[in-house]
Amino acid sequence: MTADVVAWALVIVIAAYACAGGTDYGAGLWDLLAGGADRGRRPRRLIDEAMAPVWEVNNVWLIFVLVIMWTGFPTMFQAVFSAMWLPLALAAVGLVLRGAGFALRKPTRRLAQQRVYGAMFAVSSLVTPFFLGTVLGGIASGRVKVGTTASADAWANGTSVLVGLLAIAATAFLGAVFLCNDAPRFGADDLVDYFRRRALAAFAAVVVLALIGLPVTHDDARYVWDGLTRGPGLLLIVLAAVAGLVTVLLLWRRSFGWSRYTAVASVALTVGAWGFAQRPYLLPTSLTVAEAAGSSHTLRWLVIVTVIAVVLVGPALVLLYRLDTMGVLEELSDADTGAARTPGDNL
């Protein structure tokens, strides 16, 4: 029972990271596609201003994922990181470069350096969710087992590539939906339609990739396919599709406030459906939750610590997200960042 509770806590935290971190990745993708320096200046400025207060907090969920994995399910942690070390390493490099690029781009005054840091941030926002998606695809297709050695087949296969592309499209959808709501807050009303069109295009990409994934998943990840086409898994997938369609309707009607919640719901419900589809396995069809679980003593303490973390950290996160949504948080000035003009700035 304790192992099941920890497993569902892991699924919930993955969903939280997919929604919170995914929104940031999506914003980075639109930063990459914004165009040249002149054409992309205003969208990039909006992305900087919208992301600045929360982008570091959004990565806290990834830390929770790792801690729960290696503490609660060490056998699974070892199997995944042994078989998938290369895509995970590439994703980790992307995380580091992405954070460094975003943090250094704003206080930098030299245009050439801004372009370098901006490219680091934008390209990494594309690479990181793709490789994280390939890892999930490899797990779902049953290619990861205890003792599996690292190989390209574990993550460079049809299911993995498809899930990686779906991760990019879903994050692009989330990022554009949130930026539609952020644009008026920062006095960029003309960018509302700019990101609205991109949100609709990203949703269309998600639908196309999902349709392509039907035969691929049926043939290559049959256990997960069966779980997604019956029972709770099917119910959550249907609800996720409805939430996505409601988001499109809200975007069409320019109800951007509620569209954020429905967009997040569509992604979170999809992750939940994946959790139901895999049960009772953590690694289909070779490692169950019970087999992967650590000692009962460790699991009990993990549950206690998780509850304490939710009680202590949860309200602070809710307050931060609420203040950010209300536009109360102010961006850092040059005096705050220590940025100072030097010869050659803006050149």
C-alpha positions, -999 to 999 in steps of 0.1 A, spaced: 0 0 0 28 24 9 46 16 -23 15 24 -43 11 58 -25 47 67 -34 42 56 -70 12 78 -74 31 106 -57 58 102 -84 31 103 -112 17 135 -97 51 152 -94 59 142 -130 26 158 -141 34 189 -121 68 192 -138 53 185 -172 29 214 -167 51 239 -149 84 231 -165 67 224 -198 53 259 -199 88 273 -197 101 249 -223 73 260 -246 81 297 -241 117 289 -250 106 272 -282 87 303 -292 118 323 -283 137 302 -308 111 307 -335 105 344 -329 127 355 -358 156 379 -362 168 405 -337 143 432 -348 113 410 -355 117 389 -324 126 416 -299 92 422 -285 81 385 -282 114 377 -266 111 406 -241 76 393 -232 90 358 -227 117 371 -204 94 392 -183 68 364 -180 92 337 -171 116 356 -148 96 352 -115 89 315 -117 114 297 -140 137 285 -112 107 274 -91 93 253 -119 124 232 -119 119 223 -82 94 196 -94 122 178 -113 142 176 -80 111 160 -64 109 135 -92 146 124 -88 144 122 -50 113 100 -51 127 78 -78 161 70 -61 147 69 -26 114 50 -32 123 29 -62 161 24 -63 159 -6 -86 139 14 -112 163 43 -108 193 22 -115 177 4 -145 165 37 -161 197 56 -156 219 26 -168 199 20 -200 191 57 -207 222 75 -196 229 92 -229 195 109 -235 194 118 -198 229 133 -200 219 153 -230 187 165 -212 208 174 -182 232 194 -204 202 211 -219 189 220 -185 222 236 -175 227 255 -207 191 266 -208 193 280 -173 226 297 -179 214 312 -212 182 326 -197 200 339 -165 228 356 -184 209 370 -214 190 397 -196 219 414 -177 242 412 -207 244 444 -227 265 434 -256 243 423 -285 267 395 -297 267 380 -262 229 383 -259 226 363 -291 248 336 -278 230 333 -245 196 335 -262 206 307 -286 217 286 -256 183 291 -239 162 286 -270 179 256 -285 181 239 -251 143 245 -246 138 223 -277 164 196 -269 156 190 -233 119 180 -235 127 159 -266 152 138 -248 131 135 -217 103 124 -239 124 97 -255 132 83 -221 95 80 -213 89 64 -247 116 39 -241 101 30 -207 65 28 -221 76 5 -249 91 -20 -225 127 -16 -237 140 -8 -202 145 -37 -179 166 -44 -149 201 -52 -163 194 -37 -197 226 -22 -211 227 12 -227 219 11 -265 205 34 -291 175 11 -295 164 19 -259 156 55 -268 160 59 -306 129 40 -316 96 49 -330 77 52 -297 105 72 -281 109 97 -310 71 101 -312 68 108 -274 98 132 -277 80 151 -305 47 151 -285 66 166 -256 78 194 -277 44 201 -292 26 199 -258 51 223 -242 47 247 -272 10 246 -266 13 253 -229 38 281 -234 17 299 -261 -15 296 -240 2 312 -210 18 339 -231 -16 349 -244 -26 356 -209 7 373 -200 8 397 -230 -18 422 -216 -2 422 -182 30 435 -197 14 460 -221 18 439 -252 -18 436 -263 -7 432 -299 11 400 -290 -21 383 -278 -31 372 -313 5 365 -321 6 338 -294 -30 328 -299 -23 317 -335 8 297 -322 -12 280 -295 -38 268 -320 -10 256 -344 7 238 -315 -26 221 -306 -30 210 -342 5 195 -340 -4 176 -309 -35 161 -326 -15 151 -357 12 135 -336 -14 117 -314 -31 103 -345 3 91 -359 10 76 -325 -20 53 -326 -6 26 -348 29 31 -334 19 26 -298 -4 -3 -308 25 -22 -323 54 -11 -302 40 -4 -267 11 -29 -265 8 -30 -227 5 8 -224 -18 8 -255 -41 -16 -238 -41 5 -206 -49 36 -225 -78 21 -244 -98 8 -214 -107 16 -178 -93 46 -160 -66 52 -186 -92 56 -214 -113 79 -192 -84 102 -184 -74 103 -221 -110 113 -231 -110 140 -204 -76 152 -215 -89 155 -251 -120 174 -239 -98 197 -219 -77 204 -249 -108 211 -271 -122 234 -244 -89 253 -244 -91 258 -282 -127 271 -278 -116 295 -250 -87 307 -272 -111 312 -300 -134 332 -277 -104 350 -262 -111 338 -227 -74 335 -219 -77 333 -181 -96 300 -180 -76 286 -210 -45 283 -187 -63 259 -164 -78 238 -191 -45 236 -210 -27 224 -178 -56 199 -171 -51 184 -206 -14 177 -200 -18 166 -164 -46 142 -173 -25 127 -201 3 120 -176 -22 105 -152 -36 83 -180 0 70 -186 3 62 -149 -29 41 -150 -19 25 -182 13 11 -168 1 -2 -135 10 -24 -117 43 -19 -135 69 8 -133 88 -8 -161 63 -26 -184 62 -56 -183 92 -65 -162 92 -46 -129 62 -40 -108 58 -13 -82 61 -39 -54 93 -53 -69 109 -19 -74 100 -5 -40 127 2 -14 124 -10 22 91 -4 40 109 17 66 123 40 39 89 42 21 72 53 53 97 80 60 95 91 23 57 95 27 61 115 59 88 138 44 66 142 12 36 153 33 58 177 53 71 192 21 36 196 7 25 214 39 55 237 41 64 243 4 29 240 -12 14 272 1 45 292 -8 44 278 -44 7 286 -47 13 321 -34 42 327 -58 21 315 -88 -8 336 -77 13 368 -72 29 362 -106 -5 357 -123 -17 390 -107 13 409 -120 24 419 -85 60 407 -88 84 432 -103 112 424 -127 148 430 -115 164 463 -125 200 467 -136 208 478 -101 194 445 -87 213 424 -112 245 444 -110 245 450 -147 264 480 -158 271 495 -192 306 490 -206 322 501 -238 308 482 -267 273 476 -252 245 470 -277 270 465 -305 
